[in-house]
Amino acid sequence: MSEPFDQRPTRIRVDLDALTHNLGRIRAHAGVPVLGVVKANAYGHGLVPVARHLARQGIDQLGVAFVEEGMELRRAGITTPILVMGGIFGPQVAQFIVHDLEITVSSLDKLRQVEAAAQSLGRQATIHLKIDTGMERIGVHSYSAAPFIEAAVASRWCRLKGIYSHLACADDPASPMTLEQLDRFLDACAHITRIGAPMPVRHLANSGGVLHFPQTHLDMVRPGILLYGVLPDPASIPAIDVRPALSLVSQVVYFKVVRAGHPVSYGATWAPAADTRVVTVPIGYGDGFPRALSSRGQVLVRGQRRQLVGRVCMDQFMVDLGPAGTAYNEDEVVLVGSQQGEAIRAEDLARLAGTIPYEILTGLNQRIPREYRGG
Ligand SMILES: *Cc1c(COP(=O)(O)O)cnc(C)c1O
């Protein structure tokens, strides 16, 4: 786990008990099997440790975006069913089959590629059909899915396990798009019944669907960000109570007094009006901490909310403590998380940086050591 003395004091702490709590809430709320989405390094929380923890909690299925993410989980000994949700390339198909990864089949051509690879390995592939109901991303349009569905049902080399689509606007409870997408999806599924084939697992709901649209829960839900205790749309009122699993902390590495009018950091974009106390924190955009937070972000030092001043550098940024603020070297600095009753959420950073919490979390890169607690 953690080796504090040979690693940076900057670290991501992942509270595995929060993940357990969130999974429990989602399960109770949706009442159907859960596919936990762990793509993009488990939204920055660490792919293998998070997947392993969720597997221990008996999660029904895991979801990743790319085949190499699935292979990493298999190499780590995780045996839970894994769906790779991204589009596939023909030459990769053998890797899916060898590693027992479920394949998203998103066109008739790709179905043929999967069949060819399965036949040459002499092993059936497990597939989920991807129906496009409004993203205009990968997937066969719901209005022309009939021949695609028939070919998949008839395939000898593919085991049809699931059929799914992805919601474009489910983070907005007021958007009419979600129920339109549900209608289109159910129309496509109806074709399976019409041709007398058994219905595979139908899944549609991302975190927004889980929270705001119970009609979309169907046979399985696919929450990502909600599992990590973060809301897809910070403005919405959460239907269930989840807790953020990630905190990001560092320590003061330097303290100085900056004189009135003396600018701080690259570009000399900010200078104090009066003499002030400034500390340096050893994390920057080279860790995925957004440069967009220059002179906008806030951190917690000694239980107080303090302002970032000047530009965020690659490995450091500066924080204004004001003319009378105190802090010492090695004092804890909380970038995401809580300290003495104050809290900063990934949602807050996203708003200040002009982005979404997804981008904040997935941007935190491998240079930051991760530490796991609980579980
Ligand atoms: C990323 C992803 C999800 C999870 O989305 P959240 O908004 O994080 O819940 C679900 N399904 C698919 C296909 C995805 O790509």
The ligand as a Tripos MOL2 file, in Angstrom:
@<TRIPOS>MOLECULE
LIG
   15    15     1     0     0
SMALL
NO_CHARGES

@<TRIPOS>ATOM
      1 C1        -18.6110    5.7240  -19.3200 C.3       1 LIG1
      2 C2        -19.8300    4.9500  -19.6190 C.ar      1 LIG1
      3 C3        -20.7890    4.7160  -18.6230 C.ar      1 LIG1
      4 C4        -20.7390    5.3450  -17.2490 C.3       1 LIG1
      5 O1        -21.1200    6.6980  -17.3340 O.3       1 LIG1
      6 P1        -21.3290    7.5680  -16.0000 P.3       1 LIG1
      7 O2        -21.9350    8.8180  -16.4890 O.co2     1 LIG1
      8 O3        -19.9680    7.7680  -15.4080 O.co2     1 LIG1
      9 O4        -22.2190    6.7860  -15.1150 O.co2     1 LIG1
     10 C5        -21.8400    3.8740  -18.9340 C.ar      1 LIG1
     11 N1        -21.9610    3.3180  -20.1660 N.ar      1 LIG1
     12 C6        -21.0730    3.5540  -21.1500 C.ar      1 LIG1
     13 C7        -21.2620    2.9160  -22.4790 C.3       1 LIG1
     14 C8        -19.9860    4.3760  -20.9150 C.ar      1 LIG1
     15 O5        -19.1090    4.6080  -21.9000 O.3       1 LIG1
@<TRIPOS>BOND
     1     1     2 1
     2     2     3 ar
     3     2    14 ar
     4     3     4 1
     5     3    10 ar
     6     4     5 1
     7     5     6 1
     8     6     7 2
     9     6     8 1
    10     6     9 1
    11    10    11 ar
    12    11    12 ar
    13    12    13 1
    14    12    14 ar
    15    14    15 1
@<TRIPOS>SUBSTRUCTURE
     1 LIG1         1 GROUP 0 **** ****
